[in-house]
Amino acid sequence: MKNQKIWLYDTTLRDGAQREGISLSLADKLKIAHKLDDMGIPFIEGGWPGANPKDVQFFWQLKEQPLKQANIVAFCSTRRPNQSADADPMLKAILAANTHWVTIFGKSWDLHVTEGLKTSLNENLAMIEDTISYLRSQGRKVIYDAEHWFDGYKNNPGYALKTLQAAIKGGAKWLVFCDTNGGTLPHEISQIVSEVVTKLDLNLDDAYSPQLGIHTHNDSGTAVANAIASVLKGVTMVQGTINGYGERCGNANLCTLIPNLQLKLGYKCLESQELTKLTPNSRLISEIVNLAPDDHAPFVGRSAFAHKGGIHVSAVARNPLTYEHIEPESIGNERRIVISDQAGLSNIISKAKTLGIALDKDDPTCREILQKLKSLESEGYQFEAAEASFALLLQEALNQRKSLFEIKGFQVHSDITLEGKTPHTHALATVKVIVDDEELLEVAEGNGPVSALDQALRKALVKFYPEIAQFHLTDYKVRILDGAKGTSAKTRVLIESSNGEQRWTTVGVSTNIIDASYQAVVEGIEYGILIRKAELNSSDLLQKS
């Protein structure tokens, strides 16, 4: 089993794009395909040519921008009932995509044949064999996705096996078991895969014999476990998506599956240097599909190797194995020390080290920083989620925080108008700023008070700090800390900023939401300037966009 090759098949561009809330442009699909190719994924499913103009254009564009090593795969169903494969326009569109590999899905469950296709069981078998045989005659290699395989096998095992035999007779290179409804559990997967290998008398060691694959959905929360169970029974192709994107509850998450197979079970999925691209590609693709990265995702999450408790931090400093199951660098992630009111001196020292600052635990400044931190968090500040603000706090405690600008005052005015029942907000902000003894007064508009304030500040400062032109707000979170006090309650505002390459978060707290927002906005601008000026080694605090 050690170093046995597992063929990765990514379907982010087709099955992943069916997730609610995802809408990929042609440029998005091309960018993702090239990132997957660069990571060493051998099979990339590009979509269903002919189903929509975008997918047709995607396959044509790849001829102009070819992949380096990956096989791009076209996806389609079997031919229509009672029609010859060579006359089916759907298959003509597949051939026009001009891919070497084609994935065809067919019905395994007799219920779908009679209720969905409204045809006979024998006609379904003919559809599977004819479609694959026709594509083989046209020089294509075929992967057969046995849709609803496990449900079909449990309902009528004899017929389900006949569908695979039809695919084998047609000339399929791969037979892929699909848990399309995501309702099968790992022990069932193991049993059924073993039975199929025996009943079909498959020789999985023979390269000329059809090989087996697995395609699992996560409706029961077991997609990754089901894929692993299949591999342990001889399956050598795993289909899934980056970050587990997919319809309903998603598909098997390749970002979890690949490290488990390679680092825990010893299978060969990617080269070591390619595996280190897993975390950055996970985060990049989440940005492309416009979904926030899951900070708590296994392996690739920003919190996957984050240590918060003081005992944990001190132990990890001595030996990372005490609280880490793998080396984070092996999958392109990194260790992080989280700062919070649960922090001890070891957290402060470790975090300072990531900023290029050496602190001695016997230095009184360490305890002063720790007490300041806990005092601020008791007031409602949260540095665990706003590490950029903590970096500035640390610099200030060490008398290293430079004065980049001084805010003398600001005003924000908001007007809300109603068009029918729909409210529209228009805001105007005025700020007075001093930079290098020069006083500036600027005004800016925004679609809300925070936006207007941010725009006015950047407008005032951009002449002195041109890098600010690249800054923009990417997230804005508000939390009421003591709701029992009603409108007098304290509000915590977390603002995430970006310069197009990195993201950082700052925090503000006040009984006035505008004041809290102002604090976070000002620190976000200050921190961004320091990044560009390379005055702060912030590799541990930044997320690559």
SULPEDA-V784683 format. One record per residue. N is the residue number from 1. NEAR is the number of other C-alpha atoms within 8 Angstrom. Layout:
n=N near=NEAR
n=N near=NEAR
This chain:
n=1 near=5
n=2 near=7
n=3 near=7
n=4 near=8
n=5 near=8
n=6 near=10
n=7 near=10
n=8 near=11
n=9 near=13
n=10 near=14
n=11 near=13
n=12 near=13
n=13 near=13
n=14 near=11
n=15 near=13
n=16 near=16
n=17 near=13
n=18 near=9
n=19 near=12
n=20 near=6
n=21 near=4
n=22 near=9
n=23 near=6
n=24 near=9
n=25 near=7
n=26 near=10
n=27 near=7
n=28 near=10
n=29 near=11
n=30 near=10
n=31 near=8
n=32 near=11
n=33 near=12
n=34 near=9
n=35 near=9
n=36 near=11
n=37 near=14
n=38 near=9
n=39 near=11
n=40 near=11
n=41 near=13
n=42 near=11
n=43 near=12
n=44 near=15
n=45 near=14
n=46 near=15
n=47 near=10
n=48 near=13
n=49 near=15
n=50 near=10
n=51 near=6
n=52 near=8
n=53 near=8
n=54 near=8
n=55 near=14
n=56 near=12
n=57 near=9
n=58 near=12
n=59 near=11
n=60 near=9
n=61 near=8
n=62 near=10
n=63 near=7
n=64 near=6
n=65 near=6
n=66 near=6
n=67 near=10
n=68 near=6
n=69 near=7
n=70 near=11
n=71 near=10
n=72 near=11
n=73 near=14
n=74 near=15
n=75 near=14
n=76 near=13
n=77 near=7
n=78 near=11
n=79 near=14
n=80 near=8
n=81 near=9
n=82 near=5
n=83 near=8
n=84 near=8
n=85 near=12
n=86 near=7
n=87 near=6
n=88 near=11
n=89 near=6
n=90 near=9
n=91 near=11
n=92 near=9
n=93 near=10
n=94 near=15
n=95 near=10
n=96 near=6
n=97 near=11
n=98 near=6
n=99 near=10
n=100 near=10
n=101 near=12
n=102 near=14
n=103 near=12
n=104 near=13
n=105 near=12
n=106 near=11
n=107 near=13
n=108 near=15
n=109 near=16
n=110 near=12
n=111 near=8
n=112 near=10
n=113 near=15
n=114 near=11
n=115 near=7
n=116 near=7
n=117 near=8
n=118 near=7
n=119 near=9
n=120 near=8
n=121 near=9
n=122 near=6
n=123 near=10
n=124 near=12
n=125 near=11
n=126 near=9
n=127 near=13
n=128 near=15
n=129 near=13
n=130 near=12
n=131 near=12
n=132 near=15
n=133 near=10
n=134 near=10
n=135 near=12
n=136 near=12
n=137 near=7
n=138 near=7
n=139 near=7
n=140 near=11
n=141 near=11
n=142 near=15
n=143 near=13
n=144 near=14
n=145 near=12
n=146 near=14
n=147 near=13
n=148 near=14
n=149 near=15
n=150 near=12
n=151 near=10
n=152 near=14
n=153 near=14
n=154 near=7
n=155 near=7
n=156 near=10
n=157 near=9
n=158 near=7
n=159 near=11
n=160 near=14
n=161 near=11
n=162 near=9
n=163 near=12
n=164 near=10
n=165 near=9
n=166 near=12
n=167 near=14
n=168 near=11
n=169 near=8
n=170 near=13
n=171 near=10
n=172 near=14
n=173 near=12
n=174 near=11
n=175 near=15
n=176 near=13
n=177 near=14
n=178 near=13
n=179 near=15
n=180 near=10
n=181 near=7
n=182 near=12
n=183 near=7
n=184 near=11
n=185 near=9
n=186 near=10
n=187 near=7
n=188 near=8
n=189 near=13
n=190 near=12
n=191 near=8
n=192 near=9
n=193 near=10
n=194 near=9
n=195 near=8
n=196 near=9
n=197 near=9
n=198 near=8
n=199 near=6
n=200 near=8
n=201 near=6
n=202 near=8
n=203 near=6
n=204 near=10
n=205 near=4
n=206 near=6
n=207 near=7
n=208 near=4
n=209 near=9
n=210 near=12
n=211 near=11
n=212 near=13
n=213 near=13
n=214 near=13
n=215 near=15
n=216 near=16
n=217 near=14
n=218 near=13
n=219 near=12
n=220 near=9
n=221 near=5
n=222 near=12
n=223 near=15
n=224 near=12
n=225 near=8
n=226 near=13
n=227 near=14
n=228 near=10
n=229 near=12
n=230 near=13
n=231 near=11
n=232 near=8
n=233 near=9
n=234 near=8
n=235 near=12
n=236 near=11
n=237 near=13
n=238 near=14
n=239 near=13
n=240 near=15
n=241 near=16
n=242 near=13
n=243 near=9
n=244 near=13
n=245 near=14
n=246 near=14
n=247 near=12
n=248 near=7
n=249 near=8
n=250 near=13
n=251 near=17
n=252 near=16
n=253 near=14
n=254 near=12
n=255 near=15
n=256 near=11
n=257 near=12
n=258 near=9
n=259 near=11
n=260 near=9
n=261 near=13
n=262 near=12
n=263 near=8
n=264 near=7
n=265 near=8
n=266 near=11
n=267 near=13
n=268 near=12
n=269 near=11
n=270 near=10
n=271 near=8
n=272 near=7
n=273 near=6
n=274 near=11
n=275 near=12
n=276 near=12
n=277 near=11
n=278 near=13
n=279 near=14
n=280 near=10
n=281 near=10
n=282 near=13
n=283 near=11
n=284 near=10
n=285 near=10
n=286 near=12
n=287 near=11
n=288 near=9
n=289 near=10
n=290 near=7
n=291 near=7
n=292 near=6
n=293 near=9
n=294 near=7
n=295 near=9
n=296 near=8
n=297 near=10
n=298 near=8
n=299 near=13
n=300 near=15
n=301 near=13
n=302 near=11
n=303 near=9
n=304 near=11
n=305 near=12
n=306 near=10
n=307 near=10
n=308 near=13
n=309 near=9
n=310 near=12
n=311 near=6
n=312 near=10
n=313 near=14
n=314 near=10
n=315 near=11
n=316 near=11
n=317 near=8
n=318 near=6
n=319 near=7
n=320 near=9
n=321 near=8
n=322 near=7
n=323 near=8
n=324 near=8
n=325 near=5
n=326 near=6
n=327 near=7
n=328 near=11
n=329 near=8
n=330 near=10
n=331 near=14
n=332 near=13
n=333 near=15
n=334 near=8
n=335 near=8
n=336 near=10
n=337 near=11
n=338 near=11
n=339 near=14
n=340 near=12
n=341 near=8
n=342 near=8
n=343 near=14
n=344 near=9
n=345 near=11
n=346 near=11
n=347 near=15
n=348 near=13
n=349 near=13
n=350 near=11
n=351 near=12
n=352 near=12
n=353 near=10
n=354 near=11
n=355 near=12
n=356 near=7
n=357 near=7
n=358 near=7
n=359 near=9
n=360 near=7
n=361 near=9
n=362 near=5
n=363 near=8
n=364 near=7
n=365 near=8
n=366 near=14
n=367 near=9
n=368 near=9
n=369 near=11
n=370 near=12
n=371 near=8
n=372 near=8
n=373 near=10
n=374 near=10
n=375 near=8
n=376 near=9
n=377 near=12
n=378 near=8
n=379 near=7
n=380 near=10
n=381 near=11
n=382 near=9
n=383 near=12
n=384 near=8
n=385 near=7
n=386 near=13
n=387 near=13
n=388 near=12
n=389 near=13
n=390 near=10
n=391 near=9
n=392 near=11
n=393 near=8
n=394 near=10
n=395 near=10
n=396 near=9
n=397 near=10
n=398 near=8
n=399 near=6
n=400 near=7
n=401 near=8
n=402 near=4
n=403 near=5
n=404 near=6
n=405 near=8
n=406 near=8
n=407 near=9
n=408 near=8
n=409 near=7
n=410 near=9
n=411 near=7
n=412 near=11
n=413 near=8
n=414 near=10
n=415 near=7
n=416 near=8
n=417 near=7
n=418 near=8
n=419 near=7
n=420 near=4
n=421 near=5
n=422 near=6
n=423 near=8
n=424 near=8
n=425 near=10
n=426 near=11
n=427 near=14
n=428 near=14
n=429 near=15
n=430 near=13
n=431 near=16
n=432 near=12
n=433 near=13
n=434 near=12
n=435 near=12
n=436 near=5
n=437 near=5
n=438 near=6
n=439 near=8
n=440 near=9
n=441 near=9
n=442 near=11
n=443 near=9
n=444 near=12
n=445 near=12
n=446 near=13
n=447 near=9
n=448 near=10
n=449 near=14
n=450 near=10
n=451 near=10
n=452 near=16
n=453 near=16
n=454 near=9
n=455 near=11
n=456 near=15
n=457 near=11
n=458 near=11
n=459 near=10
n=460 near=12
n=461 near=11
n=462 near=11
n=463 near=7
n=464 near=6
n=465 near=8
n=466 near=8
n=467 near=9
n=468 near=13
n=469 near=7
n=470 near=8
n=471 near=12
n=472 near=7
n=473 near=9
n=474 near=8
n=475 near=8
n=476 near=9
n=477 near=7
n=478 near=8
n=479 near=7
n=480 near=9
n=481 near=9
n=482 near=8
n=483 near=7
n=484 near=5
n=485 near=7
n=486 near=7
n=487 near=4
n=488 near=6
n=489 near=12
n=490 near=12
n=491 near=14
n=492 near=16
n=493 near=15
n=494 near=16
n=495 near=16
n=496 near=13
n=497 near=13
n=498 near=14
n=499 near=11
n=500 near=8
n=501 near=7
n=502 near=10
n=503 near=13
n=504 near=14
n=505 near=14
n=506 near=15
n=507 near=18
n=508 near=14
n=509 near=16
n=510 near=10
n=511 near=10
n=512 near=8
n=513 near=11
n=514 near=8
n=515 near=11
n=516 near=16
n=517 near=15
n=518 near=11
n=519 near=11
n=520 near=14
n=521 near=11
n=522 near=9
n=523 near=12
n=524 near=16
n=525 near=11
n=526 near=9
n=527 near=10
n=528 near=12
n=529 near=11
n=530 near=10
n=531 near=11
n=532 near=8
n=533 near=7
n=534 near=7
n=535 near=7
n=536 near=8
n=537 near=9
n=538 near=9
n=539 near=7
n=540 near=8
n=541 near=8
n=542 near=9
n=543 near=7
n=544 near=9
n=545 near=9
